[in-house]
Amino acid sequence: MENYKRVGTVNDLDDGEAKKIEIDDRKIALFRIDGEYFATDDTCTHEKASLSEGEIDDETVTCPHHGAKFNIKTGQAMSLPAMFPVKTYKIKIDADNIMINI
């Protein structure tokens, strides 16, 4: 079942930026990469750090604590010390509103 919730507008982020949002007690990282929007859980699966505070390089975000890397589009863990992926969320744009499927 789809349950989209508005989390902002397309003007809230520039390319290569991220921000943390909270929906229903979930911390989610919202990313803008090459004009597209992606969302993952904000918490690194290794050490509970905020991925929205990490360094973004193309489709990869690096955890600010221990350097684990995740693919922003798929959530896949790409380097140790992370061994597990982060959850991803479907995004849709409705007019200028960013909607996340929770």
PyMOL commands that place a pseudoatom at each C-alpha (Angstrom):
pseudoatom trace, name=CA, resn=MET, resi=1, chain=A, elem=C, hetatm=0, pos=[0.000, 0.000, 0.000]
pseudoatom trace, name=CA, resn=GLU, resi=2, chain=A, elem=C, hetatm=0, pos=[1.257, 3.444, -0.853]
pseudoatom trace, name=CA, resn=ASN, resi=3, chain=A, elem=C, hetatm=0, pos=[1.250, 6.134, 1.806]
pseudoatom trace, name=CA, resn=TYR, resi=4, chain=A, elem=C, hetatm=0, pos=[2.947, 9.249, 0.423]
pseudoatom trace, name=CA, resn=LYS, resi=5, chain=A, elem=C, hetatm=0, pos=[3.680, 12.150, 2.740]
pseudoatom trace, name=CA, resn=ARG, resi=6, chain=A, elem=C, hetatm=0, pos=[4.859, 15.615, 1.766]
pseudoatom trace, name=CA, resn=VAL, resi=7, chain=A, elem=C, hetatm=0, pos=[8.361, 16.385, 3.044]
pseudoatom trace, name=CA, resn=GLY, resi=8, chain=A, elem=C, hetatm=0, pos=[9.231, 19.621, 1.266]
pseudoatom trace, name=CA, resn=THR, resi=9, chain=A, elem=C, hetatm=0, pos=[9.511, 21.297, -2.104]
pseudoatom trace, name=CA, resn=VAL, resi=10, chain=A, elem=C, hetatm=0, pos=[11.922, 20.876, -4.987]
pseudoatom trace, name=CA, resn=ASN, resi=11, chain=A, elem=C, hetatm=0, pos=[13.533, 24.193, -4.031]
pseudoatom trace, name=CA, resn=ASP, resi=12, chain=A, elem=C, hetatm=0, pos=[14.597, 22.936, -0.585]
pseudoatom trace, name=CA, resn=LEU, resi=13, chain=A, elem=C, hetatm=0, pos=[17.771, 21.183, -1.806]
pseudoatom trace, name=CA, resn=ASP, resi=14, chain=A, elem=C, hetatm=0, pos=[20.468, 21.911, -4.363]
pseudoatom trace, name=CA, resn=ASP, resi=15, chain=A, elem=C, hetatm=0, pos=[22.195, 19.144, -6.307]
pseudoatom trace, name=CA, resn=GLY, resi=16, chain=A, elem=C, hetatm=0, pos=[24.595, 17.197, -4.113]
pseudoatom trace, name=CA, resn=GLU, resi=17, chain=A, elem=C, hetatm=0, pos=[22.839, 18.192, -0.885]
pseudoatom trace, name=CA, resn=ALA, resi=18, chain=A, elem=C, hetatm=0, pos=[21.025, 16.180, 1.770]
pseudoatom trace, name=CA, resn=LYS, resi=19, chain=A, elem=C, hetatm=0, pos=[18.805, 16.962, 4.713]
pseudoatom trace, name=CA, resn=LYS, resi=20, chain=A, elem=C, hetatm=0, pos=[17.364, 14.996, 7.590]
pseudoatom trace, name=CA, resn=ILE, resi=21, chain=A, elem=C, hetatm=0, pos=[13.607, 14.810, 7.899]
pseudoatom trace, name=CA, resn=GLU, resi=22, chain=A, elem=C, hetatm=0, pos=[11.483, 13.091, 10.520]
pseudoatom trace, name=CA, resn=ILE, resi=23, chain=A, elem=C, hetatm=0, pos=[8.211, 11.358, 9.689]
pseudoatom trace, name=CA, resn=ASP, resi=24, chain=A, elem=C, hetatm=0, pos=[6.257, 9.185, 12.094]
pseudoatom trace, name=CA, resn=ASP, resi=25, chain=A, elem=C, hetatm=0, pos=[9.271, 8.751, 14.409]
pseudoatom trace, name=CA, resn=ARG, resi=26, chain=A, elem=C, hetatm=0, pos=[11.515, 7.792, 11.458]
pseudoatom trace, name=CA, resn=LYS, resi=27, chain=A, elem=C, hetatm=0, pos=[14.695, 9.673, 10.617]
pseudoatom trace, name=CA, resn=ILE, resi=28, chain=A, elem=C, hetatm=0, pos=[15.102, 9.835, 6.852]
pseudoatom trace, name=CA, resn=ALA, resi=29, chain=A, elem=C, hetatm=0, pos=[17.867, 11.324, 4.705]
pseudoatom trace, name=CA, resn=LEU, resi=30, chain=A, elem=C, hetatm=0, pos=[16.579, 13.147, 1.632]
pseudoatom trace, name=CA, resn=PHE, resi=31, chain=A, elem=C, hetatm=0, pos=[19.111, 13.578, -1.179]
pseudoatom trace, name=CA, resn=ARG, resi=32, chain=A, elem=C, hetatm=0, pos=[19.150, 15.483, -4.475]
pseudoatom trace, name=CA, resn=ILE, resi=33, chain=A, elem=C, hetatm=0, pos=[21.458, 13.976, -7.092]
pseudoatom trace, name=CA, resn=ASP, resi=34, chain=A, elem=C, hetatm=0, pos=[21.514, 15.311, -10.684]
pseudoatom trace, name=CA, resn=GLY, resi=35, chain=A, elem=C, hetatm=0, pos=[18.059, 16.848, -10.246]
pseudoatom trace, name=CA, resn=GLU, resi=36, chain=A, elem=C, hetatm=0, pos=[16.508, 13.646, -8.881]
pseudoatom trace, name=CA, resn=TYR, resi=37, chain=A, elem=C, hetatm=0, pos=[15.417, 13.009, -5.305]
pseudoatom trace, name=CA, resn=PHE, resi=38, chain=A, elem=C, hetatm=0, pos=[16.192, 9.917, -3.236]
pseudoatom trace, name=CA, resn=ALA, resi=39, chain=A, elem=C, hetatm=0, pos=[15.492, 8.927, 0.355]
pseudoatom trace, name=CA, resn=THR, resi=40, chain=A, elem=C, hetatm=0, pos=[17.097, 6.416, 2.703]
pseudoatom trace, name=CA, resn=ASP, resi=41, chain=A, elem=C, hetatm=0, pos=[17.018, 5.800, 6.411]
pseudoatom trace, name=CA, resn=ASP, resi=42, chain=A, elem=C, hetatm=0, pos=[19.203, 8.501, 7.925]
pseudoatom trace, name=CA, resn=THR, resi=43, chain=A, elem=C, hetatm=0, pos=[20.942, 6.177, 10.363]
pseudoatom trace, name=CA, resn=CYS, resi=44, chain=A, elem=C, hetatm=0, pos=[24.089, 4.283, 9.335]
pseudoatom trace, name=CA, resn=THR, resi=45, chain=A, elem=C, hetatm=0, pos=[23.648, 0.547, 9.825]
pseudoatom trace, name=CA, resn=HIS, resi=46, chain=A, elem=C, hetatm=0, pos=[27.071, 0.305, 11.457]
pseudoatom trace, name=CA, resn=GLU, resi=47, chain=A, elem=C, hetatm=0, pos=[27.217, 2.946, 14.173]
pseudoatom trace, name=CA, resn=LYS, resi=48, chain=A, elem=C, hetatm=0, pos=[23.988, 4.999, 14.287]
pseudoatom trace, name=CA, resn=ALA, resi=49, chain=A, elem=C, hetatm=0, pos=[25.466, 8.143, 12.678]
pseudoatom trace, name=CA, resn=SER, resi=50, chain=A, elem=C, hetatm=0, pos=[23.395, 10.546, 10.559]
pseudoatom trace, name=CA, resn=LEU, resi=51, chain=A, elem=C, hetatm=0, pos=[23.948, 9.905, 6.844]
pseudoatom trace, name=CA, resn=SER, resi=52, chain=A, elem=C, hetatm=0, pos=[22.443, 13.280, 5.933]
pseudoatom trace, name=CA, resn=GLU, resi=53, chain=A, elem=C, hetatm=0, pos=[25.547, 14.778, 7.568]
pseudoatom trace, name=CA, resn=GLY, resi=54, chain=A, elem=C, hetatm=0, pos=[27.878, 12.631, 5.462]
pseudoatom trace, name=CA, resn=GLU, resi=55, chain=A, elem=C, hetatm=0, pos=[29.903, 13.551, 2.399]
pseudoatom trace, name=CA, resn=ILE, resi=56, chain=A, elem=C, hetatm=0, pos=[28.147, 13.005, -0.944]
pseudoatom trace, name=CA, resn=ASP, resi=57, chain=A, elem=C, hetatm=0, pos=[30.095, 11.961, -4.027]
pseudoatom trace, name=CA, resn=ASP, resi=58, chain=A, elem=C, hetatm=0, pos=[27.981, 11.160, -7.097]
pseudoatom trace, name=CA, resn=GLU, resi=59, chain=A, elem=C, hetatm=0, pos=[25.573, 8.410, -5.926]
pseudoatom trace, name=CA, resn=THR, resi=60, chain=A, elem=C, hetatm=0, pos=[27.490, 7.619, -2.725]
pseudoatom trace, name=CA, resn=VAL, resi=61, chain=A, elem=C, hetatm=0, pos=[27.195, 8.984, 0.798]
pseudoatom trace, name=CA, resn=THR, resi=62, chain=A, elem=C, hetatm=0, pos=[29.991, 8.427, 3.311]
pseudoatom trace, name=CA, resn=CYS, resi=63, chain=A, elem=C, hetatm=0, pos=[29.096, 8.054, 6.971]
pseudoatom trace, name=CA, resn=PRO, resi=64, chain=A, elem=C, hetatm=0, pos=[30.708, 10.869, 8.990]
pseudoatom trace, name=CA, resn=HIS, resi=65, chain=A, elem=C, hetatm=0, pos=[31.756, 8.578, 11.878]
pseudoatom trace, name=CA, resn=HIS, resi=66, chain=A, elem=C, hetatm=0, pos=[33.673, 5.621, 10.455]
pseudoatom trace, name=CA, resn=GLY, resi=67, chain=A, elem=C, hetatm=0, pos=[33.616, 6.131, 6.683]
pseudoatom trace, name=CA, resn=ALA, resi=68, chain=A, elem=C, hetatm=0, pos=[31.145, 3.436, 5.637]
pseudoatom trace, name=CA, resn=LYS, resi=69, chain=A, elem=C, hetatm=0, pos=[29.785, 4.138, 2.156]
pseudoatom trace, name=CA, resn=PHE, resi=70, chain=A, elem=C, hetatm=0, pos=[26.234, 3.621, 0.893]
pseudoatom trace, name=CA, resn=ASN, resi=71, chain=A, elem=C, hetatm=0, pos=[24.679, 3.884, -2.549]
pseudoatom trace, name=CA, resn=ILE, resi=72, chain=A, elem=C, hetatm=0, pos=[22.077, 6.655, -2.275]
pseudoatom trace, name=CA, resn=LYS, resi=73, chain=A, elem=C, hetatm=0, pos=[19.833, 5.166, -4.967]
pseudoatom trace, name=CA, resn=THR, resi=74, chain=A, elem=C, hetatm=0, pos=[19.794, 1.545, -3.755]
pseudoatom trace, name=CA, resn=GLY, resi=75, chain=A, elem=C, hetatm=0, pos=[20.764, 1.791, -0.077]
pseudoatom trace, name=CA, resn=GLN, resi=76, chain=A, elem=C, hetatm=0, pos=[23.425, -0.888, -0.631]
pseudoatom trace, name=CA, resn=ALA, resi=77, chain=A, elem=C, hetatm=0, pos=[26.389, -0.874, 1.765]
pseudoatom trace, name=CA, resn=MET, resi=78, chain=A, elem=C, hetatm=0, pos=[29.466, -0.353, -0.421]
pseudoatom trace, name=CA, resn=SER, resi=79, chain=A, elem=C, hetatm=0, pos=[32.282, -0.527, 2.122]
pseudoatom trace, name=CA, resn=LEU, resi=80, chain=A, elem=C, hetatm=0, pos=[33.161, -1.712, 5.588]
pseudoatom trace, name=CA, resn=PRO, resi=81, chain=A, elem=C, hetatm=0, pos=[32.551, -1.222, 8.408]
pseudoatom trace, name=CA, resn=ALA, resi=82, chain=A, elem=C, hetatm=0, pos=[28.898, -1.272, 7.251]
pseudoatom trace, name=CA, resn=MET, resi=83, chain=A, elem=C, hetatm=0, pos=[27.689, -4.737, 6.307]
pseudoatom trace, name=CA, resn=PHE, resi=84, chain=A, elem=C, hetatm=0, pos=[23.981, -4.099, 5.894]
pseudoatom trace, name=CA, resn=PRO, resi=85, chain=A, elem=C, hetatm=0, pos=[22.084, -1.762, 3.534]
pseudoatom trace, name=CA, resn=VAL, resi=86, chain=A, elem=C, hetatm=0, pos=[19.935, 1.161, 4.593]
pseudoatom trace, name=CA, resn=LYS, resi=87, chain=A, elem=C, hetatm=0, pos=[16.258, 1.146, 3.708]
pseudoatom trace, name=CA, resn=THR, resi=88, chain=A, elem=C, hetatm=0, pos=[15.242, 3.245, 0.711]
pseudoatom trace, name=CA, resn=TYR, resi=89, chain=A, elem=C, hetatm=0, pos=[11.930, 4.993, 0.106]
pseudoatom trace, name=CA, resn=LYS, resi=90, chain=A, elem=C, hetatm=0, pos=[10.036, 5.745, -3.090]
pseudoatom trace, name=CA, resn=ILE, resi=91, chain=A, elem=C, hetatm=0, pos=[9.824, 9.424, -4.014]
pseudoatom trace, name=CA, resn=LYS, resi=92, chain=A, elem=C, hetatm=0, pos=[7.396, 11.211, -6.274]
pseudoatom trace, name=CA, resn=ILE, resi=93, chain=A, elem=C, hetatm=0, pos=[7.091, 14.857, -7.204]
pseudoatom trace, name=CA, resn=ASP, resi=94, chain=A, elem=C, hetatm=0, pos=[3.577, 16.316, -7.146]
pseudoatom trace, name=CA, resn=ALA, resi=95, chain=A, elem=C, hetatm=0, pos=[3.654, 19.834, -8.607]
pseudoatom trace, name=CA, resn=ASP, resi=96, chain=A, elem=C, hetatm=0, pos=[6.693, 21.183, -6.678]
pseudoatom trace, name=CA, resn=ASN, resi=97, chain=A, elem=C, hetatm=0, pos=[6.117, 19.009, -3.611]
pseudoatom trace, name=CA, resn=ILE, resi=98, chain=A, elem=C, hetatm=0, pos=[8.449, 16.161, -2.666]
pseudoatom trace, name=CA, resn=MET, resi=99, chain=A, elem=C, hetatm=0, pos=[6.448, 13.151, -1.495]
pseudoatom trace, name=CA, resn=ILE, resi=100, chain=A, elem=C, hetatm=0, pos=[7.909, 10.072, 0.242]
pseudoatom trace, name=CA, resn=ASN, resi=101, chain=A, elem=C, hetatm=0, pos=[6.154, 6.716, 0.435]
pseudoatom trace, name=CA, resn=ILE, resi=102, chain=A, elem=C, hetatm=0, pos=[6.236, 5.638, 4.076]
for i in range(1, 102): cmd.bond("trace and resi %d" % i, "trace and resi %d" % (i + 1))
show_as sticks, trace
zoom trace
